[in-house]
Amino acid sequence: MKTRFVLINTSHAGNVGAAARALKTMGFDDLVLVEPRWANVLRREETIQRASGALDVLQNARIVATLDEALDGMSHLCATAMTPRDFGPPTRSPREHFAQLVAPRAADAAVESGVAFLFGSERFGMANEDVYRCHVALSIPTNPGFGSLNLGAAIQVIAYEWRMALGGFGAPAAVPVPDREVADAAQERELADAAQVAGMLAHWERALVDIGFLDPEAPKKLMPRLNQLFNRAQLGSEEIHILRGVAKAMIETAQAKR
């Protein structure tokens, strides 16, 4: 479905770059600016830095003098306004409206031309007359006590919700590890055999007795439980050496205090 993001009277160059980045991450590239503060905003250093690699979106972006030019060819217009108007289009959350928009009966009409998302200036938002010409006013559900969103963040949320409504991209597939790397890893971490584990446990038993943690007259099930714990850990030979070193230090510390 053809999608366009329209920024009206944007005053901060960084927000234009952030918008380009938000669009690219969600797979959109149609960005139109209506009378931005800076005529060269698409080439300003702050814009390029905030775009963070989305330079193709900036290169394809257009600057126009009127909203009519920006909306040319678009059939469904979505305003973004946190404050509902007494008069004008219905106010809906993005997810609610997008579900209706991509429903089979509604989608055919919208696909003919496309969907445009309109964003107002950072200081004043969208003018009433611009909101009134839209089919819906999208309001992002936010904390009732603090609903302020940066322009770039608002664009990212809308772009994400719209991409998800269109089907999303899916989670990235896991990168398979070559068999040789698996074999090399197994060789590097040689598992300890039963004799090594038993010797380490005996060492730990002596250490636990020396520090007073284990009563040899009433050992209960401490050592069998440690045995099961270490079996589940699938210790390697190097780890056996580390644990023996810990046991040795425990014994030496206990003896030094006597």
PyMOL commands that set and color helices and strands:
alter all, ss='L'
color gray80, all
select helices_A, chain A and resi 13-25+41-43+45-51+55-60+67-70+94-101+104-111+128-132+151-165+179-188+194-210+222-233+237-256
alter helices_A, ss='H'
color red, helices_A
select strands_A, chain A and resi 3-8+31-34+62-64+76-80+91-92+115-119+136-138
alter strands_A, ss='S'
color yellow, strands_A
deselect
rebuild
show_as cartoon
